[in-house]
């Protein structure tokens, strides 16, 4: 049975920002079942509203940023995320047949991201080549160059071209051309730091760093003749890292055959150090495991912020592969 929602609630929050930063949302809800609550919040966590009926929200927000809608029914919780710029927009929430859809009328960034998502999904469904996808991503990057969603597109470009220094340099050049005011947005840090790390890691002098074993003894990593080192950067609160360890374990003999020595470097600190020790002991991982020291660690030195990260080094400490994908390492094995 269709629910008719008539009440209008008004929320007013005053921030010390100019009127140019005003964001007004007129939210209309169309649902075929009872909605208990709708939670609306921003990415930074300093703004949050709860309601269950048609409403107007009026507030000041100095950023173009990502927002979340959580729709709770008696049985389930449904989630959607959207980006919004400043202005007055009509938000249409449709919840039909257990499917949540959100449309925003009047928001430039919402329309741009909708175009991006549609094109990206279309390419993925047609098995497009990496070259075709990269071309599309760069086109979309230029269309969004004046808004912070450009950093989300940049991350996709980086993941698609992790070991293509020419493409990564091109991406860094575009990002560097953006104004400093945009580069200070909270979304920029992960892309810029990781890009710099990849582009500046042509040679990693392992002998400059020390690591800790399970007995808190300091250790160094040395590469022997005709040997490669695979550095696995991870931590125990990273589910993809733990999943990859299962696969790496099955490939351990192939790594030995190819004279590749695996060394896992955990960035766990504080009360997670004991969790790391228990994990390493319980999983019986057949390779070397160290944990980073609290200061002057290799993980921080390389500005690694995405986990897992894999770096394959040759005997001269040159980076052969720098990737977040185990499949790229497997390709090297083959």
Secondary structure as UniProt FT lines:
FT   STRAND          9..12
FT   HELIX           19..21
FT   STRAND          22..31
FT   STRAND          37..42
FT   TURN            43..44
FT   STRAND          48..51
FT   STRAND          55..60
FT   STRAND          65..72
FT   STRAND          77..84
FT   STRAND          87..96
FT   TURN            97..98
FT   STRAND          99..105
FT   HELIX           108..125
FT   TURN            126..127
FT   HELIX           130..143
FT   TURN            144..146
FT   HELIX           149..160
FT   TURN            161..163
FT   HELIX           165..176
FT   HELIX           180..183
FT   TURN            186..187
FT   HELIX           188..199
FT   HELIX           206..208
FT   STRAND          211..212
FT   TURN            214..215
FT   STRAND          218..219
FT   TURN            225..226
FT   STRAND          228..234
FT   TURN            236..237
FT   HELIX           239..250
FT   HELIX           252..257
FT   TURN            258..259
FT   STRAND          260..266
FT   HELIX           270..272
FT   HELIX           273..283
FT   STRAND          288..292
FT   HELIX           298..301
FT   TURN            302..303
FT   STRAND          309..313
FT   TURN            315..316
FT   STRAND          318..323
FT   HELIX           326..333
//
